[in-house]
Every structure is written in structure tokens, then in C-alpha cells.
Amino acid sequence: MSSIIRVENVCKTFVDEKSKSSNEVLQNINFEIEENEFVVIFGPGQSGKTTLMNIIAGLETATSGEVYIKDKLVTSAGPDRAMVFQNILLFPWLTVRDNVEYSMKVRGFDKEEMHREAQKYLDLVGLQGFEDAFPVKISGGMKQRVGIARAYCAKPDVMLMDEPFGALDAQTRYLMQEEVIRIRNQEKRTIIFVTNNIEEALYLADRIIVVTECPSKVMEAIKIDLPRPRDYVSEEFLRLRKEISAMTNRAR
Ligand SMILES: Nc1ncnc2c1ncn2[C@@H]1O[C@H](COP(=O)(O)OP(=O)(O)OP(=O)(O)O)[C@@H](O)[C@H]1O
């Protein structure tokens, strides 16, 4: 297996220009991610996970250090990366289908190809029958499905998912975790998924990168070899959950 993402010595300090105060958020972050690997970045709230994702996405610059995608230095956002956020932003005046097609339209796709691609991903995420609905008429879970379809349509090498299910009710969140694995089994991608929920991390990850509180460092990278589909209450699942929780509690 070859590594598709390299995060090398990434540091980030935010400086408030007015007060000149500084906030060191990321301290020397290093890791590599293999092609088609599902990596979860797990850490406490306000530990710099979103900042790290934004740096990988090219939306934020590191104070020092580099990120490489397929050996190419990240200097800005690019079509090789697509993001799915917790607060999915859909155009309220466009239908579900038009929201999914929007980025292809902007990139000048042929109309027929655009419809075909959009339908493929709408079907993949389970939105058949909701293509003509407007965002105001669909649930939070369905909005996340639109966001995932839209991200897949861009055909990125890497999917960056930043707490996408953080605002969903517990039952919908479990369902969406299953869905992400089902979709990923049908359409292989390299995925980085951020969460502060240990159960979610263990259900999804091939590998969990545990980060500390700010200034955030990589505490541990743990390969998760549990068979799939995973059982939230299997002995091994609960053992790992306890072990990782204890590890993060010790670091507090
Ligand atoms: N643009 C910014 N300017 C100044 N400080 C920032 C900026 N973005 C983030 N921070 C600070 O960086 C720290 C980490 O925030 P970040 O959102 O990256 O953490 P997080 O782990 O994603 O948090 P959560 O899990 O609660 O979403 C916080 O103290 C936050 O205030």
C-alpha cells in the first residue's frame, strides 16, 4: 500500500493581531494515510481537529510544516479533496438534485453526464424519490446524505468529513454511521473523519489517530482490526472503547 496523504510537522498558532495574544493549537503533527484507508481523528472538543482538517483541505495555512496529497504540496483548496461538514450548507432555493449538480454545472459538465453522475450518487446515498425536494423539506440526516452525494460527485481522492453527524439525534447518527460504511464499500475512497465520539470512531475506523488537548499532539495511532459490520456491544469493541477512553482521560 502506498501513502496518499502525508502530514509533516504541522504546527498552528493563531495570533490575535489586536491584542497580540497567541493560541498554540497544533504542535508538530505527523502522520501518513494509505490509499483507501478510513482514518478517524479522535480528540476532545477544541483540540484543533477542525483546524487540522482545514489545513489538509487547504482552507487554512499552517504556521509551519507541510501537507502532501499524492506527493503534491497542499497550498490551497483543490478538486482532489472534498469536505462534508456538520452544518451542511445547501442552497435553499435549489432542489436536492440541483444542489448535487451545482459544482458539476460550475465546472461546465455536459448536461446529460451531469444528470447521470448526480443520479448515480443520489441513488448511492439513498435519496431516490427526494431529488426534487427543497432542503427545507428534508431532515438533518437527509441533508447529510446530500452533502455526501455532492462530495462524491466531485470525484475527490480524499474525503474530509468534519463531525458530519455531530448535530444528528442518536438514532439517525447510528444509521448514518452504517450508511457511510455501506457507501464506502461501494465506492472506495480515502476518508479522514473527525469526531469526539469514541463509539463512532471505533465503529468507522481502520485506524484511529488520537490527539491530545491543545496544543494538540498525536497521542497514539491505533489500528482497529475489528471485523465488519461492527457490533457496538461486542466484548472487543467495549474493551477498546475502555482502553482509548482511559488513555485520553490519563492525558487530561
Ligand atoms: N480562525 C481562528 N482564529 C483564532 N482561533 C481559532 C480559529 N479557528 C480555531 N481557533 C481556535 O483553535 C482552537 C481549536 O479549535 P478547533 O475548532 O480547531 O477545535 P476542534 O477540536 O475542531 O473543536 P470541536 O471538537 O469543539 O469542534 C480553539 O481554541 C479555537 O478557538
The ligand as an SDF file (V2000), in Angstrom:
LIG
                    3D

 31 33  0  0  0  0  0  0  0  0999 V2000
   -9.6720   31.3110   12.8380 N   0  0  0  0  0  0  0  0  0  0  0  0
   -9.3220   31.1950   14.1240 C   0  0  0  0  0  0  0  0  0  0  0  0
   -8.7650   32.2380   14.7890 N   0  0  0  0  0  0  0  0  0  0  0  0
   -8.3980   32.1120   16.0760 C   0  0  0  0  0  0  0  0  0  0  0  0
   -8.5280   30.9850   16.8090 N   0  0  0  0  0  0  0  0  0  0  0  0
   -9.0730   29.9200   16.2010 C   0  0  0  0  0  0  0  0  0  0  0  0
   -9.5080   29.9640   14.8270 C   0  0  0  0  0  0  0  0  0  0  0  0
  -10.0100   28.7430   14.4920 N   0  0  0  0  0  0  0  0  0  0  0  0
   -9.9120   27.9890   15.6080 C   0  0  0  0  0  0  0  0  0  0  0  0
   -9.3470   28.6860   16.6250 N   0  0  0  0  0  0  0  0  0  0  0  0
   -9.0700   28.1770   17.9670 C   0  0  0  0  0  0  0  0  0  0  0  0
   -8.4060   26.9330   17.8520 O   0  0  0  0  0  0  0  0  0  0  0  0
   -8.7850   26.0600   18.9030 C   0  0  0  0  0  0  0  0  0  0  0  0
   -9.1900   24.7220   18.3110 C   0  0  0  0  0  0  0  0  0  0  0  0
  -10.3960   24.8860   17.5550 O   0  0  0  0  0  0  0  0  0  0  0  0
  -10.9130   23.7840   16.5440 P   0  0  0  0  0  0  0  0  0  0  0  0
  -12.2610   24.2160   16.0840 O   0  0  0  0  0  0  0  0  0  0  0  0
   -9.8850   23.5100   15.5160 O   0  0  0  0  0  0  0  0  0  0  0  0
  -11.0290   22.5140   17.5100 O   0  0  0  0  0  0  0  0  0  0  0  0
  -11.9330   21.1960   17.3850 P   0  0  0  0  0  0  0  0  0  0  0  0
  -11.1370   20.1100   18.0240 O   0  0  0  0  0  0  0  0  0  0  0  0
  -12.3700   21.0010   15.9930 O   0  0  0  0  0  0  0  0  0  0  0  0
  -13.1780   21.5730   18.2860 O   0  0  0  0  0  0  0  0  0  0  0  0
  -14.6440   20.8580   18.3910 P   0  0  0  0  0  0  0  0  0  0  0  0
  -14.4150   19.3780   18.5770 O   0  0  0  0  0  0  0  0  0  0  0  0
  -15.2210   21.5040   19.6060 O   0  0  0  0  0  0  0  0  0  0  0  0
  -15.3650   21.1810   17.1150 O   0  0  0  0  0  0  0  0  0  0  0  0
   -9.8720   26.7840   19.6830 C   0  0  0  0  0  0  0  0  0  0  0  0
   -9.3050   27.3380   20.8340 O   0  0  0  0  0  0  0  0  0  0  0  0
  -10.3400   27.8550   18.7390 C   0  0  0  0  0  0  0  0  0  0  0  0
  -10.8040   28.9800   19.4370 O   0  0  0  0  0  0  0  0  0  0  0  0
  1  2  1  0
  2  3  1  0
  2  7  2  0
  3  4  2  0
  4  5  1  0
  5  6  2  0
  6  7  1  0
  6 10  1  0
  7  8  1  0
  8  9  2  0
  9 10  1  0
 10 11  1  0
 11 12  1  0
 11 30  1  0
 12 13  1  0
 13 14  1  0
 13 28  1  0
 14 15  1  0
 15 16  1  0
 16 17  2  0
 16 18  1  0
 16 19  1  0
 19 20  1  0
 20 21  2  0
 20 22  1  0
 20 23  1  0
 23 24  1  0
 24 25  2  0
 24 26  1  0
 24 27  1  0
 28 29  1  0
 28 30  1  0
 30 31  1  0
M  END
$$$$
